[in-house]
């Protein structure tokens, strides 16, 4: 840097005239305009809403509300009517006042979602610039004061630094350079920056890995915002209810039941759900018990007929295996406690013969020689006769009868009773034509028990895709947060007046300090034990945590 000297010029008359005048004071800096009361209130409100403590509190409230929505049976779900009837009048009033019977559709829950989301956005705006500086502007010039503030330190004195520096740089690269840097050779993954300070001749060598880890918190924020956005859309536009599935019947609506004094709500589906079959896997099929204690699984098979898209999609819904289509989710909720049959075993017995040919008949037509195509049309568990018509006295298997449809050019209906029932009612004139085919009699020998219908829970949630996406993002973001760390190692070289060179090592990591300490000590151990290396008594090598 050149030093320039300016020679003073002689005074002029004008200078003499103005010499006795006082020098005007420097003009003051313009004062910042004071904020108005409204601006100060707005700043205070934004600071409050962006507070981390407020965010943690709101998130805790949101978790508690979600737990209550899971524990308390909600409107529109199977079993809500029975649950509502079991509540005390005071409990009903309290739950209704707080909206606990339909939490996800209440205004306060949606407002809570918006407030938590706003807190995350404001906090991200406040803290993101500082985190971005770690990535864009690393600390490449340090001094002894900076070294003393780091959790990991080591100081050594040498007369020849080149060999020691090369060994330290090689070991630092070995310890800190991630494998991913081979495929992602970018500075945010790994970098080495060497800087010389011309003022004192010192040199700083920064070795840094995973600086991007400072931004993973904002990936968590983005995932949470995605989840909350999907939940908000589902709460505002989603519905849930139940639909009863009976083989041979179709439905394009589902019903949501509220309190007894509230009318049921019916919601249309953009497709038709046609039930083709229901099945109940019983623990002991010999028992007439259809309760859950005697059941392994419930199966509902249906065809989704979507005229808008011109497709037919088979659907199989059973326990713990829901079916999703166009934002609608169907899963098993309950069943009718009324006996029916999925298939029946029929024998065609010649008159006077105790045995005959056995056929298994279900809801799909079966070919029977001499009779044609036959299918199971209906099943009555406890038959009664009222004016020549069949009815059921109860849903229990007491006097069962299978009603069969004979298809073809001459369609008709036939009845199949157990052998013991035919002995008592088989001679009734109005039944003989229904139980006999020529000289053959229809006898039901067995049947597969099943309830008369299944109740499916229907949940329409247009935001569920966003919730799933946000959940996947959250898993990945948390994995990046906790399984990686931003690691920095500084090598600071200072020439001393006595000819020695002071080598200071400083290290810092934002998490997993124990693993980094091992790496730091490994780098320290790479200092060559050269004869010229000296350690003054007050600077023996050390590493502090």
C-alpha positions as CSV (number, residue, x, y, z in Angstrom):
1,X,0.0,0.0,0.0
2,X,1.5,3.3,-1.1
3,X,1.7,6.2,1.4
4,X,0.9,9.6,-0.2
5,X,1.7,13.0,1.4
6,X,-0.1,16.1,0.3
7,X,1.8,19.4,0.4
8,X,-0.2,22.3,1.9
9,X,-0.8,25.3,-0.4
10,X,-0.4,28.9,0.6
11,X,-3.4,30.7,2.1
12,X,-5.3,33.0,-0.2
13,X,-7.2,36.2,0.6
14,X,-10.4,34.3,0.6
15,X,-9.1,31.9,3.2
16,X,-8.0,34.8,5.4
17,X,-11.5,36.3,5.1
18,X,-13.2,33.1,6.2
19,X,-10.5,32.0,8.7
20,X,-12.3,33.6,11.6
21,X,-15.6,32.0,10.9
22,X,-16.4,28.9,13.0
23,X,-16.4,25.6,11.2
24,X,-20.0,24.4,10.8
25,X,-20.8,21.2,12.7
26,X,-21.3,18.1,10.7
27,X,-24.9,17.6,9.6
28,X,-26.6,15.0,11.9
29,X,-27.8,11.7,10.5
30,X,-31.5,11.8,9.7
31,X,-33.4,10.2,12.5
32,X,-35.4,7.1,11.8
33,X,-39.1,7.8,11.7
34,X,-40.9,6.6,14.8
35,X,-43.3,3.7,14.2
36,X,-46.9,4.3,14.7
37,X,-48.9,2.5,17.4
38,X,-50.4,0.2,14.8
39,X,-47.0,-0.7,13.4
40,X,-45.7,-1.5,16.9
41,X,-48.7,-3.6,17.6
42,X,-48.2,-5.5,14.3
43,X,-44.5,-6.1,15.0
44,X,-45.4,-7.4,18.5
45,X,-48.1,-9.7,17.1
46,X,-45.8,-11.1,14.5
47,X,-43.0,-11.7,17.0
48,X,-45.5,-13.5,19.3
49,X,-46.8,-15.6,16.4
50,X,-43.3,-16.5,15.2
51,X,-42.2,-17.5,18.7
52,X,-40.8,-21.1,19.0
53,X,-42.5,-21.4,22.4
54,X,-45.9,-20.5,21.0
55,X,-45.4,-22.9,18.2
56,X,-44.5,-25.8,20.5
57,X,-47.6,-24.9,22.7
58,X,-49.9,-24.8,19.6
59,X,-48.5,-28.1,18.3
60,X,-49.1,-29.7,21.7
61,X,-52.7,-28.5,21.7
62,X,-53.1,-29.8,18.1
63,X,-51.8,-33.2,19.2
64,X,-54.2,-33.4,22.2
65,X,-57.1,-32.4,20.0
66,X,-56.2,-35.1,17.5
67,X,-55.9,-37.7,20.2
68,X,-59.4,-36.7,21.5
69,X,-60.7,-37.0,17.9
70,X,-59.4,-40.6,17.9
71,X,-60.6,-41.6,21.4
72,X,-64.0,-40.1,21.2
73,X,-66.3,-41.7,18.6
74,X,-67.0,-39.1,16.0
75,X,-70.2,-38.3,14.1
76,X,-70.6,-40.2,10.9
77,X,-68.8,-43.3,12.1
78,X,-70.2,-46.7,12.8
79,X,-71.4,-47.0,16.4
80,X,-71.8,-43.3,17.0
81,X,-75.5,-43.6,17.8
82,X,-74.9,-46.2,20.5
83,X,-72.0,-44.2,21.9
84,X,-74.1,-41.0,22.0
85,X,-76.9,-42.8,23.8
86,X,-74.4,-44.0,26.4
87,X,-73.3,-40.5,27.4
88,X,-74.8,-38.6,30.3
89,X,-76.8,-35.5,29.5
90,X,-74.1,-33.3,31.0
91,X,-71.4,-35.1,28.9
92,X,-73.5,-34.6,25.8
93,X,-73.8,-30.9,26.4
94,X,-70.1,-30.5,27.2
95,X,-69.0,-32.5,24.1
96,X,-71.4,-30.6,21.8
97,X,-70.3,-27.2,23.2
98,X,-66.6,-28.0,22.7
99,X,-67.2,-29.7,19.3
100,X,-65.6,-32.9,20.5
101,X,-68.1,-35.1,18.7
102,X,-66.9,-33.7,15.3
103,X,-63.5,-32.3,16.0
104,X,-62.1,-32.3,12.5
105,X,-64.9,-30.2,11.1
106,X,-65.1,-27.6,13.8
107,X,-64.0,-24.0,13.2
108,X,-61.6,-23.9,16.2
109,X,-59.7,-27.0,14.9
110,X,-59.3,-25.5,11.4
111,X,-58.3,-22.2,13.0
112,X,-55.7,-24.1,15.1
113,X,-54.3,-25.7,12.0
114,X,-54.0,-22.3,10.3
115,X,-52.4,-20.7,13.4
116,X,-49.8,-23.5,13.7
117,X,-49.1,-23.2,9.9
118,X,-48.7,-19.4,10.3
119,X,-46.3,-19.9,13.2
120,X,-44.2,-22.3,11.1
121,X,-44.1,-19.9,8.2
122,X,-43.1,-16.9,10.3
123,X,-40.5,-18.8,12.2
124,X,-39.0,-20.1,9.0
125,X,-38.8,-16.5,7.6
126,X,-37.1,-15.4,10.8
127,X,-34.5,-18.1,11.1
128,X,-33.9,-19.1,7.5
129,X,-31.4,-16.3,6.6
130,X,-29.1,-17.3,9.4
131,X,-29.2,-21.0,8.4
132,X,-28.7,-20.0,4.7
133,X,-25.5,-18.1,5.7
134,X,-24.0,-21.4,6.9
135,X,-24.4,-22.7,3.4
136,X,-23.5,-19.7,1.4
137,X,-20.9,-17.9,3.6
138,X,-18.8,-20.3,5.7
139,X,-16.4,-19.0,8.2
140,X,-13.1,-19.0,6.3
141,X,-11.0,-16.5,8.4
142,X,-10.5,-17.2,12.1
143,X,-8.3,-16.1,15.0
144,X,-7.3,-17.4,18.4
145,X,-10.4,-15.9,20.0
146,X,-12.6,-17.9,17.6
147,X,-10.6,-21.0,18.4
148,X,-11.0,-20.6,22.1
149,X,-14.8,-20.5,21.7
150,X,-15.1,-23.8,19.9
151,X,-15.9,-27.0,21.8
152,X,-13.0,-28.9,20.3
153,X,-9.5,-27.4,20.4
154,X,-5.9,-28.4,20.0
155,X,-2.7,-26.3,19.7
156,X,0.7,-27.4,18.6
157,X,4.0,-25.6,17.8
158,X,6.3,-26.7,14.9
159,X,9.2,-25.3,13.0
160,X,8.3,-26.8,9.7
161,X,4.5,-26.7,9.0
162,X,4.3,-28.1,5.4
163,X,4.5,-31.8,6.4
164,X,2.1,-31.4,9.3
165,X,-0.4,-29.5,7.3
166,X,-0.4,-32.0,4.5
167,X,-0.9,-34.9,7.0
168,X,-3.7,-33.0,8.7
169,X,-5.5,-32.1,5.5
170,X,-5.3,-35.7,4.3
171,X,-6.7,-37.1,7.6
172,X,-9.4,-34.4,7.7
173,X,-10.5,-35.4,4.2
174,X,-10.5,-39.1,5.3
175,X,-12.6,-38.4,8.3
176,X,-15.1,-35.8,7.1
177,X,-15.5,-36.3,3.3
178,X,-18.8,-38.3,2.8
179,X,-19.2,-41.0,0.2
180,X,-22.1,-39.0,-1.3
181,X,-19.6,-36.3,-2.4
182,X,-18.4,-38.7,-5.2
183,X,-21.9,-38.4,-6.8
184,X,-22.8,-35.0,-5.5
185,X,-19.6,-32.9,-5.8
186,X,-21.2,-29.7,-4.5
187,X,-19.9,-27.4,-1.8
188,X,-23.0,-27.9,0.5
189,X,-22.0,-31.6,0.8
190,X,-18.2,-31.2,1.3
191,X,-15.7,-28.4,0.7
192,X,-12.2,-27.4,1.6
193,X,-11.4,-23.6,1.7
194,X,-7.9,-22.2,2.2
195,X,-7.6,-18.5,3.0
196,X,-4.5,-16.4,3.7
197,X,-4.7,-13.3,5.8
198,X,-2.3,-10.7,4.3
199,X,-2.2,-8.6,7.5
200,X,-0.5,-11.1,9.7
201,X,0.4,-13.9,7.3
202,X,-1.9,-16.4,9.0
203,X,-3.7,-19.2,7.0
204,X,-7.1,-20.7,7.7
205,X,-8.0,-24.0,6.2
206,X,-11.7,-25.0,6.6
207,X,-12.8,-28.6,6.0
208,X,-16.6,-28.7,6.1
209,X,-19.1,-31.6,5.5
210,X,-22.9,-31.5,5.3
211,X,-23.5,-27.8,5.5
212,X,-26.9,-28.5,4.0
213,X,-28.0,-30.1,7.2
214,X,-28.6,-26.6,8.6
215,X,-31.6,-26.5,6.1
216,X,-33.2,-29.8,7.0
217,X,-35.3,-28.1,9.7
218,X,-37.1,-26.3,6.9
219,X,-37.7,-29.6,5.1
220,X,-39.5,-30.6,8.3
221,X,-41.4,-27.4,8.2
222,X,-42.4,-28.0,4.6
223,X,-43.6,-31.5,5.5
224,X,-45.7,-30.3,8.4
225,X,-47.3,-27.6,6.3
226,X,-48.1,-30.2,3.7
227,X,-49.7,-32.4,6.3
228,X,-51.7,-29.5,7.9
229,X,-52.8,-28.3,4.4
230,X,-54.1,-31.8,3.6
231,X,-55.8,-32.0,7.0
232,X,-57.4,-28.6,6.5
233,X,-58.8,-29.5,3.0
234,X,-60.1,-32.8,4.4
235,X,-61.8,-31.0,7.4
236,X,-63.4,-28.4,5.1
237,X,-64.5,-30.6,2.2
238,X,-64.4,-34.2,3.5
239,X,-67.2,-36.4,4.8
240,X,-67.6,-39.7,6.4
241,X,-70.5,-42.1,6.9
242,X,-71.6,-45.7,6.4
243,X,-73.2,-47.7,3.6
244,X,-74.9,-51.1,3.9
245,X,-73.7,-53.8,1.4
246,X,-76.0,-56.7,0.6
247,X,-75.2,-59.1,-2.3
248,X,-77.0,-58.1,-5.4
249,X,-77.7,-54.5,-4.3
250,X,-75.9,-51.3,-5.3
251,X,-75.4,-47.9,-3.7
252,X,-74.1,-44.6,-4.9
253,X,-74.6,-42.7,-1.7
254,X,-73.6,-43.0,1.9
255,X,-75.2,-41.8,5.1
256,X,-73.7,-39.9,8.0
257,X,-75.6,-40.2,11.3
258,X,-75.3,-37.5,14.0
259,X,-77.2,-37.1,17.3
260,X,-80.7,-38.6,17.5
261,X,-82.3,-35.1,17.2
262,X,-80.2,-34.3,14.1
263,X,-81.3,-35.5,10.6
264,X,-79.0,-37.9,8.8
265,X,-76.9,-36.5,6.0
266,X,-76.7,-38.3,2.7
267,X,-73.7,-37.7,0.4
268,X,-73.5,-38.8,-3.2
269,X,-70.5,-40.7,-4.6
270,X,-69.4,-40.1,-8.3
271,X,-69.7,-43.9,-8.9
272,X,-71.8,-46.9,-8.0
273,X,-70.7,-49.6,-5.6
274,X,-72.4,-52.9,-6.5
275,X,-72.0,-55.7,-3.9
276,X,-71.3,-59.1,-5.4
277,X,-70.5,-61.2,-2.4
278,X,-70.0,-61.1,1.4
279,X,-68.1,-63.7,3.4
280,X,-67.5,-64.3,7.1
281,X,-64.7,-66.6,8.3
282,X,-66.0,-68.2,11.5
283,X,-63.8,-69.8,14.1
284,X,-66.3,-72.6,14.6
285,X,-68.7,-72.9,11.6
286,X,-70.8,-75.4,13.4
287,X,-72.0,-72.8,15.9
288,X,-74.9,-70.5,14.9
289,X,-72.9,-67.6,16.4
290,X,-72.1,-64.7,14.0
291,X,-70.6,-62.4,16.7
292,X,-67.1,-60.9,16.5
293,X,-65.9,-63.4,19.1
294,X,-66.5,-66.3,16.7
295,X,-65.2,-64.4,13.6
296,X,-61.7,-64.3,12.1
297,X,-62.5,-61.9,9.2
298,X,-65.2,-60.2,7.2
299,X,-65.0,-59.9,3.4
300,X,-67.0,-57.7,1.1
301,X,-66.5,-58.0,-2.6
302,X,-67.9,-55.4,-4.9
303,X,-67.6,-53.8,-8.3
304,X,-67.1,-50.1,-8.7
305,X,-68.9,-48.9,-11.8
306,X,-67.5,-45.5,-12.7
307,X,-69.5,-44.1,-15.6
308,X,-67.6,-40.8,-15.6
309,X,-64.3,-42.7,-16.4
310,X,-66.0,-45.6,-18.2
311,X,-64.3,-48.2,-16.0
312,X,-65.3,-51.1,-13.7
313,X,-63.0,-51.8,-10.8
314,X,-63.2,-54.8,-8.6
315,X,-63.0,-54.1,-4.9
316,X,-62.2,-56.4,-2.0
317,X,-62.6,-54.9,1.5
318,X,-61.8,-57.0,4.6
319,X,-60.5,-56.5,8.1
320,X,-57.5,-54.1,8.2
321,X,-57.4,-54.0,4.4
322,X,-59.4,-50.9,3.3
323,X,-60.0,-50.0,-0.4
324,X,-59.3,-46.6,-1.8
325,X,-60.8,-45.1,-5.0
326,X,-60.9,-41.5,-6.1
327,X,-60.4,-40.1,-2.6
328,X,-62.9,-42.4,-1.0
329,X,-61.8,-45.1,1.5
330,X,-64.0,-48.1,2.4
331,X,-63.2,-50.3,5.3
332,X,-65.1,-52.8,7.4
333,X,-67.1,-51.2,10.3
334,X,-69.8,-53.7,11.4
335,X,-72.3,-56.3,10.2
336,X,-76.0,-57.1,10.5
337,X,-76.6,-59.5,13.3
338,X,-79.1,-61.4,11.1
339,X,-78.3,-64.8,9.8
340,X,-78.0,-65.6,6.1
341,X,-76.0,-68.0,3.9
342,X,-73.3,-67.5,1.3
343,X,-73.7,-71.0,-0.3
344,X,-76.0,-73.9,0.3
345,X,-75.6,-77.7,-0.3
346,X,-78.6,-79.1,-2.1
347,X,-79.5,-82.8,-2.7
348,X,-81.9,-83.9,-5.4
349,X,-83.4,-87.0,-3.7
350,X,-85.7,-89.5,-5.5
351,X,-89.0,-90.0,-3.8
352,X,-88.6,-92.4,-0.8
353,X,-84.8,-92.3,-1.0
354,X,-82.7,-91.0,2.0
355,X,-79.9,-89.8,-0.2
356,X,-79.3,-88.1,-3.6
357,X,-76.9,-86.2,-5.7
358,X,-75.3,-83.2,-3.9
359,X,-74.8,-79.8,-5.5
360,X,-73.1,-76.6,-4.1
361,X,-75.2,-73.6,-5.1
362,X,-74.0,-70.0,-4.5
363,X,-75.0,-66.6,-5.9
364,X,-73.4,-67.4,-9.2
365,X,-75.5,-69.8,-11.4
366,X,-74.7,-73.5,-11.2
367,X,-75.7,-76.1,-13.8
368,X,-77.8,-78.9,-12.4
369,X,-78.8,-81.8,-14.9
370,X,-82.5,-82.0,-15.4
371,X,-83.1,-78.7,-13.7
372,X,-81.0,-76.0,-15.5
373,X,-79.1,-73.1,-14.2
374,X,-79.7,-72.4,-10.6
375,X,-78.5,-69.7,-8.2
376,X,-79.1,-68.8,-4.6
377,X,-81.6,-65.9,-4.5
378,X,-82.2,-65.6,-0.8
379,X,-81.9,-67.3,2.5
380,X,-84.3,-67.1,5.5
381,X,-82.9,-68.3,8.9
382,X,-86.2,-68.6,10.8
383,X,-89.0,-69.1,8.3
384,X,-92.7,-68.2,9.0
385,X,-95.7,-68.4,6.7
386,X,-98.0,-65.4,6.5
387,X,-100.8,-65.6,4.0
388,X,-98.8,-68.0,1.9
389,X,-95.8,-65.7,1.9
390,X,-92.4,-66.4,3.5
391,X,-91.1,-64.3,6.3
392,X,-88.5,-64.6,9.1
393,X,-89.5,-64.7,12.8
394,X,-85.9,-63.9,13.9
395,X,-82.4,-63.7,12.7
396,X,-81.3,-66.9,14.3
397,X,-80.8,-70.2,12.5
398,X,-83.9,-72.1,13.8
399,X,-85.9,-73.1,10.7
400,X,-83.8,-72.1,7.7
401,X,-84.8,-72.3,4.1
402,X,-83.0,-71.5,0.9
403,X,-84.8,-69.8,-2.0
404,X,-83.4,-70.8,-5.4
405,X,-83.9,-69.1,-8.8
406,X,-84.1,-71.4,-11.7
407,X,-83.0,-69.5,-14.8
408,X,-83.6,-70.1,-18.5
409,X,-86.7,-70.3,-20.7
410,X,-89.0,-71.3,-17.9
411,X,-87.8,-69.3,-14.8
412,X,-89.3,-70.2,-11.5
413,X,-88.4,-70.3,-7.7
414,X,-87.8,-73.3,-5.6
415,X,-87.4,-73.8,-1.8
416,X,-84.9,-76.0,-0.2
417,X,-85.6,-77.1,3.5
418,X,-83.6,-79.3,5.7
419,X,-84.8,-83.0,5.8
420,X,-86.3,-82.6,9.3
421,X,-88.3,-79.6,8.2
422,X,-89.7,-81.4,5.2
423,X,-91.1,-84.1,7.4
424,X,-93.3,-81.6,9.1
425,X,-94.2,-78.9,6.5
426,X,-93.2,-80.6,3.3
427,X,-96.7,-82.0,2.6
428,X,-98.3,-78.5,2.7
429,X,-100.1,-78.1,-0.7
430,X,-98.7,-74.7,-1.4
431,X,-95.1,-76.0,-0.8
432,X,-95.1,-79.2,-2.7
433,X,-94.7,-77.4,-6.1
434,X,-91.8,-75.4,-4.6
435,X,-89.9,-78.3,-3.1
436,X,-90.3,-81.0,-5.8
437,X,-89.1,-81.3,-9.3
438,X,-90.8,-84.2,-11.0
439,X,-90.2,-87.2,-8.7
440,X,-87.2,-85.5,-7.1
441,X,-87.3,-83.5,-3.9
442,X,-85.0,-80.6,-3.0
443,X,-83.2,-81.1,0.4
444,X,-80.8,-78.6,2.0
445,X,-78.0,-80.6,3.7
446,X,-75.7,-77.7,4.7
447,X,-75.0,-74.0,4.3
448,X,-72.2,-71.5,4.8
449,X,-73.2,-69.1,7.5
450,X,-72.8,-65.3,6.9
451,X,-74.6,-62.2,8.1
452,X,-77.3,-60.7,5.9
453,X,-75.2,-57.6,5.2
454,X,-72.0,-55.7,6.0
455,X,-71.7,-52.1,7.1
456,X,-68.8,-50.3,5.4
457,X,-67.3,-47.1,6.8
458,X,-66.9,-44.6,4.0
459,X,-64.4,-41.7,4.4
460,X,-64.1,-39.1,1.7
461,X,-61.0,-37.0,2.2
462,X,-59.8,-34.9,-0.7
463,X,-56.7,-33.9,1.3
464,X,-55.5,-37.5,2.1
465,X,-53.0,-37.5,-0.8
466,X,-51.4,-34.4,0.6
467,X,-51.3,-36.0,4.1
468,X,-49.6,-39.1,2.8
469,X,-47.1,-37.0,0.8
470,X,-46.4,-34.8,3.8
471,X,-45.9,-37.9,6.0
472,X,-43.4,-39.4,3.6
473,X,-41.6,-36.0,3.4
474,X,-41.6,-35.8,7.2
475,X,-40.0,-39.3,7.5
476,X,-37.3,-38.4,5.0
477,X,-36.7,-35.0,6.6
478,X,-36.4,-36.4,10.1
479,X,-34.0,-39.0,8.9
480,X,-31.8,-36.3,7.3
481,X,-32.0,-34.2,10.5
482,X,-31.0,-36.9,13.0
483,X,-28.7,-39.1,10.9
484,X,-26.4,-36.3,9.5
485,X,-24.6,-33.5,11.1
486,X,-22.9,-30.3,9.9
487,X,-19.3,-30.8,10.8
488,X,-16.6,-28.1,10.6
489,X,-12.8,-28.4,11.2
490,X,-10.5,-25.4,11.1
491,X,-6.8,-25.5,10.7
492,X,-5.2,-22.2,11.7
493,X,-1.5,-21.5,11.1
494,X,0.2,-18.5,12.6
495,X,3.9,-17.6,12.2
496,X,5.5,-16.5,15.5
497,X,8.4,-14.1,16.0
498,X,10.7,-16.8,17.3
499,X,10.4,-18.8,14.0
500,X,7.9,-21.3,15.3
501,X,4.5,-21.9,13.6
502,X,1.5,-22.3,15.9
503,X,-1.0,-24.8,14.5
504,X,-4.5,-24.5,16.1
505,X,-7.2,-27.0,15.3
506,X,-10.8,-26.1,16.1
507,X,-13.9,-28.2,15.5
508,X,-17.7,-27.8,15.7
509,X,-20.8,-29.9,15.0
510,X,-24.4,-29.3,15.5
511,X,-25.2,-32.8,16.7
512,X,-23.7,-36.2,17.5
513,X,-20.7,-34.7,19.4
514,X,-19.3,-38.1,20.5
515,X,-18.8,-39.3,16.9
516,X,-17.3,-36.0,15.9
517,X,-14.9,-36.0,18.9
518,X,-13.5,-39.4,17.7
519,X,-13.0,-37.9,14.2
520,X,-11.4,-34.8,15.7
521,X,-9.0,-36.8,17.8
522,X,-8.1,-38.9,14.8
523,X,-7.1,-35.7,12.9
524,X,-5.1,-34.5,15.9
525,X,-3.3,-37.9,16.0
526,X,-2.2,-37.3,12.3
527,X,0.3,-34.6,13.4
528,X,3.7,-36.1,12.5
529,X,6.1,-36.7,15.4
530,X,8.9,-34.9,13.7
531,X,12.1,-33.9,15.5
532,X,11.4,-30.3,14.8
533,X,8.0,-30.4,16.5
534,X,8.1,-28.6,19.9
535,X,5.4,-28.1,22.6
536,X,5.9,-25.3,25.0
537,X,4.9,-26.3,28.6
538,X,1.8,-24.2,28.5
539,X,0.5,-25.6,25.2
540,X,0.5,-29.3,25.5
541,X,-2.0,-30.9,23.0
542,X,-5.5,-31.2,24.4
543,X,-9.1,-31.8,23.2
544,X,-12.0,-30.5,25.2
545,X,-15.6,-31.3,24.7
